[in-house]
Amino acid sequence: MVQQNLVHEVASAPRPISRRWFFGFFFISGLCSILYEIVWLRLAMAQFGVTTAMVSIVLSMFMAGLGIGSWQGGKFIRRYGSRRRFPALRLYALSEIAIGISAVAVRGEFSWGRGLLHLALRPPYPPPLYYLLAGFCMMVTLVPWCVCMGATFPFAMRAVQEQTSSDRARSFSYLYLANVLGAMVGTWVPLLLIELVGFRSTLHYAGMLNLALGALAWTLSSSGQGSHETSPAREFLPEKPLRLAGNKPLLLLLGTGLTSMSMEVVWIRIYTPTSGTVVYTLARILGYYLLATYLGSIVYRKWKSRLLVQSESLWALLGLAGLLPMITADPRLHLSATLRVFLGIALFTGLAGFITPMLVDQASDGDPDLAGKAYAVNVLGCILGPLLTGFVLLPIMSERESLFLISSLWFLLAIVLAHRSERRRAGKMQVLAPYAAICAAVVVAGFTDGYADGLAAHAVLRDSTATVMAVGQTHGDKHLLVNGVGITQLTPITKVMAHLPLAYLRQPAERALDICFGMGTTFRSLMSWGIKVDAVELVPSVPQLFYYFHPDAPELLQSERGRIIIDDGRRFLEWTPEKYDLITIDPPPPVEAAGSSLLYSKEFYELAKSKLQPEGILAQWLPGGDDQTRASVARAIQQSFPYVKVFGSLEGWGVHFLASRSPLRAPTAAALARRLPGAAAADLMEWGPYGSAEQELGAVLQREIKIDDIIAKSPEAPALTDDRPVNEYYFLRRYHHRAQSPGTR
């Protein structure tokens, strides 16, 4: 009878959940997490500005939430995880459900936060106060949801351990592997979804995935599978925390997080000259980063020894791997942009993917509480790294010098380990490994070039936003480069951006706003009208090179009529109490540049309209783009302003949009020329190409284009909005276009 009861109990015992369920959970969770990071960052930029400080605040709050969630989630599961009312799988399910709710909540919270800022601040406000209050808004908005994301690790670790007794000491690395794989896929899936349906719907899809994960995990915990009442053989509920082997694993985790994210900041700058400034450049870097991390984690999962962390050769190799971008970013090396990035970062990120889960496993030995603390320390390094690099290193040294300094941390560690263990070795050959790596590093630094080395740069300035260069000696050769990308040149087009709309005004202008200072040509042309001019520039170092492109720059900068503001143009426009007769916008090229849509969107045009005088004019320069982009911008302007005129440029590329709430008359070139003050006419004709102001303006008028003709070339293109940035997200439509083009396969 007893034997029959035992057989019955065994037969009726709940079956454990396969570990593959948890792998699937964390794959999808990793995909959604990177999606939220991408979309939330963009939503925050639209609401609070595109400045480097604001981007750093958003990313720091995101990572801080992950770290706090990991740490506190581990403490919670230790204290309450053994109680029947808090089974680990249900805690995980609740976390995923909360994350799903964030897909709807965060967008509204951003809007409320901006509203509160407007109530709390009145212009002119000191920037530190703005960032302090904006940071508080980001903390209240993002941190609670990101805490839920971070807590999924310790909750799922405990749930895995309740279901199986095999390899429980490395349960973190198992989940980490799945999470990284999902995040890698997530670097591209959101970009495709945003192109198809926009930011809001993309968030909703992610939210539905998280809700589905939560519902499935809850169902499993409520059914026979996943029951918290597991058999003793599968239960892993230690009552006392395990001891760490000193603080070494935690310090190393802090270091790997700090250096990995520091290098990512440098990679973005060092590869920009060859990869461009579009959103797909960051996706490529992040995707390869995660791919190599995933491969490194796989190697670790198959690795038998856990003592490799003591090897000085490992850390010397990590330091040397950090210098590979010096080689692959060398402009003399003929490689595709894809190969440059992959070969440059794969070894370092692969080693980081090997080391990070190994250190967490060693620090925790499978205990969710200790794993949560260890992962939180790694996240802390991920927060400190970009701040250190972006605001300390890159403003005072080059990208190559920054890479060398960051890598030196691992060379130093390798030397320390080598000399500490030297006496315990029979042989001393490995002591030479760090020094051999340092010699190789010196060779790499000495025999490779950066993108600036091949340019005859007159000046190079660095700040937390970008590296800015003025190159060229003659008028036609002078260029302004930001992070190695040509931004503008001396061209009469930038003069027309000022003179044409001012001449179109019915009444004399009193004040104008120039968004995107660049070389300062448009600012200078506006000043020639004798009016008050505000100019806004995002990169602090750019206006400092004004003198190089225009000899009268010092005089203009001293004028009481001119003012240069370092800020995000859209944010300045939202906060300024001024009303302008003219607002002229020349966003940084290319048209597809990341973040540029915020100066082409319908929401931006509505904002600009509110800052114009009743008969004021908005002058938008569109340098190029495919048919869909041009049609999308044209439709956004047309839906925002009742009166719009479009003109082709003097040099045959790009178009000028003039938009107003009042009718734009059609004057002759002679009538427009008579409106120009003497100084303005002289400024317009400074570089030609025609013999008089009348001829020059007449050439522009002859290039008038009907806005409906621009839209007709792509009638299906929606108006460009903050939610549908058509210009930035173009992969699918260009792929489709190539597939449909004759001669393609």
MARVO-436625 format. One record per residue (C-alpha): residue in three letters; x, y, z. Coordinates in steps of 0.25 Angstrom, whole numbers, plus 5000, padded with zeros to 4 digits. Each point is the difference from the previous one (the first is absolute). Layout:
alaXYZ/...
//
This chain:
met500050005000/val501150105004/gln500749964987/gln498850034992/asn499850145007/leu501550034996/val499849964986/his498750095000/glu500750125006/val501249994990/ala499049984988/ser499250125005/ala501250095003/pro500150134991/arg500949994988/pro501150105000/ile500050114989/ser501149974989/arg501150105000/arg499750034986/trp498750085005/phe500950095007/phe501050024989/gly498850044991/phe499550105011/phe501350075001/phe500250004985/ile498750084998/ser500350085012/gly501450044995/leu499350044987/cys499050085006/ser501050075010/ile500950054989/leu498750054992/tyr499650085012/glu501350065002/ile500050044985/val498650065000/trp500050065014/leu501350084996/arg499450054988/leu498750045007/ala500850075011/met500850084989/ala498750054994/gln499550055013/phe501350055007/gly501050024989/val501149934992/thr501250055009/thr501149915004/ala499750025015/met498549974998/val500449874992/ser500949965012/ile499050035010/val499049914993/leu501049884998/ser500550015014/met498650005006/phe499749874991/met501249935005/ala499950055015/gly498649945000/leu500549864995/gly501150005010/ile499150045012/gly499049894995/ser501049904999/trp500650035014/gln498650025007/gly499449884993/gly501149915005/lys499750055014/phe498549984999/ile500149864995/arg501049965011/arg499150065011/tyr498649964994/gly500349904989/ser499849875009/arg498650055004/arg498849944993/arg499450134997/phe501250054992/pro500449894990/ala501250044992/leu499349974986/arg498850095004/leu500950115004/tyr500749994987/ala498650004993/leu499650135008/ser501350074995/glu499749974986/ile498650055001/ala500550135006/ile501050014989/gly498849984990/ile499250125007/ser501250094998/ala499949994985/val498750095002/ala500450085013/val501350064996/arg499650084988/gly498950075009/glu501050025011/phe501050074991/ser498950104996/trp499650025015/gly501550025003/arg500250104989/gly498750075005/leu500550015014/leu501350064995/his499350114994/leu499350035013/ala501250005008/leu501050084990/arg499950134994/pro501050054989/pro501150035001/tyr500349885008/pro501449955004/pro500349874993/pro500549935012/leu498650025007/tyr499349954987/tyr500849875000/leu499849985015/leu498550014998/ala500049924987/gly500949905007/phe499049995011/cys498849984990/met500849894993/met500349935014/val498550005004/thr499649964986/leu501049894996/val500749945012/pro498749935006/trp499849934987/cys501449964998/val500149955014/cys499049904995/met500949964989/gly501249985009/ala499249925010/thr499749894989/phe501449955001/pro500049965015/phe498549964999/ala500349914988/met501249945007/arg499349955012/ala498949954991/val501049924991/gln500649945013/glu498749965005/gln499849924988/thr501349934998/ser501349975009/ser500949994988/asp501050114997/arg499350095010/ala501350075003/arg500050064986/ser498550034999/phe500450154998/ser500849984988/tyr499049914994/leu498950115001/tyr501150114996/leu500349924987/ala498550004996/asn499850155004/val501250044991/leu499549924988/gly498750075001/ala500650135002/met500849984987/val498849974992/gly499450125007/thr501050094994/trp499449994986/val498549955002/pro499650145007/leu500650084988/leu499249924990/leu498750015008/ile500250155002/glu500150024985/leu498749924998/val499150045011/gly500750115008/phe500550025015/arg498749995007/ser499549874993/thr501449945002/leu499950025015/his498649945000/tyr500649874993/ala501149995010/gly499050025011/met499149894995/leu501249915000/asn500350035014/leu498649985004/ala500049874993/leu501249955007/gly499550045013/ala498649934998/leu500849874995/ala500950005012/trp498850025009/thr499349894994/leu501149905001/ser500250045015/ser498549975002/ser500049874993/gly500649875004/gln501350054993/gly500850105007/ser499349985014/his500850065011/glu499849885008/thr501149934993/ser500749875005/pro501250015009/ala500949964989/arg499750124992/glu499950105011/phe501150105002/leu499750105011/pro501250035008/glu499750075013/lys501350075001/pro500850084989/leu501249944994/arg501350075003/leu500750074988/ala501549974998/gly500450145004/asn499650124992/lys500849964988/pro498849954991/leu499250125003/leu501150104997/leu500349924987/leu498550014996/leu500050155003/gly501250014991/thr499449924988/gly498850085001/leu500750135000/thr501049974989/ser499049934991/met499050125000/ser501250104999/met500549934988/glu498650004994/val500050155001/val501350014993/trp499649904989/ile498950094996/arg500950124998/ile501149924994/tyr499249934990/thr499150114996/pro500950054988/thr499849874993/ser498749955005/gly499250135000/thr499050075010/val498849924997/val499249915010/tyr500549884994/thr501450035003/leu499749995015/ala499249874997/arg501249944993/ile501050035012/leu499049965010/gly499649874992/tyr501449964998/tyr500350035015/leu498949915004/leu500349894990/ala501449995005/thr499650005014/tyr499049894997/leu501149924994/gly501050025012/ser498949965009/ile499849874993/val501549975001/tyr499950035015/arg498849905001/lys500849894994/trp501350045008/lys500449905011/ser500950085008/arg499650125009/leu501450055003/leu500350074987/val499650135007/gln501449995007/ser500850004987/glu500750124997/ser500049964985/leu498550015000/trp500050155005/ala501250034991/leu499349954988/leu498750085004/gly500850135000/leu500749974987/ala498649964994/gly499550145004/leu501050064990/leu499649934988/pro499150124996/met501250084998/ile500449904988/thr498649984994/ala499750155001/asp501350044993/pro499550074987/arg501249944992/leu499449865002/his499049964989/leu498849945007/ser498550014999/ala499450075012/thr499449875005/leu501349935000/arg500750125007/val499049995011/phe499949855002/leu501549974999/gly500350125010/ile499149975011/ala499749854999/leu501249955008/phe499850105012/thr498549975001/gly500249854998/leu501050005012/ala499050095008/gly498949904997/phe500949895005/ile500450075013/thr498850075005/pro499149885002/met501249925005/leu500250115011/val498650015004/asp499949855001/gln501350005008/ala499550115009/ser498649935003/asp500249854998/gly498650004995/asp499450085012/pro499050104994/asp500250115011/leu501550004997/ala499849994985/gly499150125001/lys501150085007/ala501149964991/tyr499250034988/ala499650145006/val501550035002/asn500249974985/val498950094996/leu500650115009/gly501249994992/cys499150014987/ile499550135006/leu501350065004/gly500749964987/pro499350094990/leu500050125010/leu501549995002/thr500349984985/gly499050104995/phe500250125010/val501549985004/leu500849924990/leu499550044986/pro499950155003/ile501550005003/met500649894991/ser499849934987/glu499249874998/arg501349924998/glu500650065013/ser498749965007/leu500149864996/phe501449995004/leu499750055014/ile498849915002/ser500849884996/ser501150045009/leu499149965012/trp500149854995/phe501550014997/leu500250055015/leu499249895005/ala500749894992/ile501350065006/val499549995014/leu499649864998/ala501249964994/his500950055011/arg499149955011/ser500149864995/glu501449994995/arg500649945012/arg499049895000/arg500349954986/ala501149914996/gly500250084987/lys499950154998/met499650004985/gln498650055002/val500650125008/leu500450054986/ala498650004995/pro499550145005/tyr501350064995/ala499949944986/ala498650054999/ile500450145004/cys501149994989/ala499049964990/ala499150115005/val501150114997/val500249944986/val498550014997/ala499950145005/gly501350044993/phe499849944986/thr498550034998/asp499350134997/gly498750075004/tyr499050064990/ala500650145004/asp501449964996/gly499850014985/leu499350145001/ala500750134999/ala499250055012/his500150145004/ala499449985014/val499549885008/leu499050035012/arg499449895009/asp498950015009/ser499049905007/thr499150004987/ala501049984989/thr501450024994/val499950124991/met501050044989/ala500250114990/val500849964988/gly500450064987/gln500850134996/thr499350064988/his498550044999/gly499649884992/asp500749905009/lys499650055014/his499149905007/leu499449985014/leu500149855005/val499349955012/asn500549865004/gly500649994987/val498850034992/gly499950124991/ile498950095005/thr500050124991/gln500950084990/leu500050144996/thr498950014989/pro499050114996/ile498949915004/thr500150035014/lys500050154997/val498749984992/met499449935013/ala500050145006/his499850104989/leu498949934992/pro499049995012/leu500350135006/ala499850074986/tyr498649934999/leu499550065013/arg499050114999/gln500550085011/pro501450035004/ala500649895009/glu500450035015/arg500549865005/ala500449874993/leu500449865006/asp501049914993/ile500049865005/cys501349924997/phe501150105000/gly501049924992/met501150094993/gly499150125004/thr499850044986/thr498550025001/phe500150075014/arg501050094993/ser499050034989/leu498950025009/met500850105008/ser500350084987/trp498550055001/gly500350075013/ile499049925008/lys500149925013/val500449864997/asp500049885009/ala500849884996/val499949865006/glu501149894999/leu500049875007/val501549974999/pro500850105010/ser501350004992/val499350044986/pro499850155002/gln501550015005/leu500449974986/phe499250114994/tyr501250094999/tyr500749904990/phe498950014990/his499650155001/pro501150105003/asp498950105006/ala499649895010/pro500650075012/glu499350134997/leu498649934998/leu500249925013/gln500250145008/ser498750064994/glu498950025009/arg499049964989/gly500649854999/arg499949895010/ile500449864999/ile499449895009/ile500649865003/asp498749925001/asp499149904992/gly499350094990/arg498649945002/arg500150015015/phe500550154999/leu498850034991/glu499149935010/trp500550085012/thr500350144994/pro498950115002/glu500550074988/lys499250014987/tyr500750014987/asp499850054986/leu500949894994/ile500449865005/thr501049944991/ile500449855002/asp501249934994/pro500049865006/pro501449935000/pro500249914988/pro499749894995/val498450015000/glu500049865006/ala500950045012/ala499649955014/gly499150095007/ser499850104988/ser498649974999/leu499750085012/leu500350124991/tyr499149954989/ser498849955007/lys498650065000/glu500150025015/phe501250084998/tyr499350094989/glu498850025010/leu501050045010/ala500750104991/lys498750054995/ser499650045014/lys501350085001/leu499850084987/gln499450144999/pro498749994993/glu500750034986/gly501349935004/ile500649904991/leu500749865003/ala501149974990/gln500349855000/trp501249954992/leu499949864995/pro501449954995/gly499549874993/gly499449875003/asp499249904992/asp498650024995/gln499349955012/thr500850095009/arg499850134992/ala498549974999/ser499949975015/val500750135004/ala499150084989/arg498749945006/ala500450035014/ile500350154996/gln498750004992/gln499249955011/ser500650105010/phe499950134991/pro498950054991/tyr501050074990/val501349934995/lys501050034989/val501149914996/phe501350034992/gly501149934994/ser501450045004/leu501050084993/glu501049884999/gly498949904995/trp499949925013/gly499050015011/val498850095002/his499650125008/phe498650005006/leu499350135004/ala498849985009/ser499150105007/arg498650035006/ser499950124990/pro499949994985/leu501450004993/arg499950104989/ala500749974987/pro500950124998/thr501050024989/ala501549985001/ala500250164999/ala499050025011/leu500749905009/ala501350064997/arg499550145004/arg499649955014/leu501549965003/pro500750115008/gly501450034994/ala500849925010/ala499049884997/ala500250014985/ala501550015001/asp499949875009/leu499249934990/met500950034989/glu501349975007/trp500249864994/gly499150024988/pro499749924991/tyr499250114993/gly500450154997/ser498950075008/ala499049975012/glu498950014990/gln500649894991/glu500349915012/leu498650015006/gly499449984986/ala500849874998/val499349955013/leu498650054996/gln500249934986/arg500249875008/glu498650005007/ile499449865002/lys498649975003/ile499949935014/asp498949914995/asp501049954989/ile501049965011/ile498949925007/ala499549944988/lys501349934998/ser499749915012/pro498550025003/glu500049895010/ala501050075009/pro499450055013/ala500350135006/leu501350005008/thr499750005015/asp500749975013/asp499349864999/arg500449974986/pro501450064997/val499949954985/asn501450074997/glu500849925010/tyr499449864999/tyr500149954985/phe500649875000/leu498849924995/arg499550104989/arg501450004995/tyr500249855000/his498649994993/his500550114990/arg501349924997/ala499249874998/gln499050074990/ser501150074992/pro500349944987/gly501349924999/thr499949965015/arg499949855005/
//
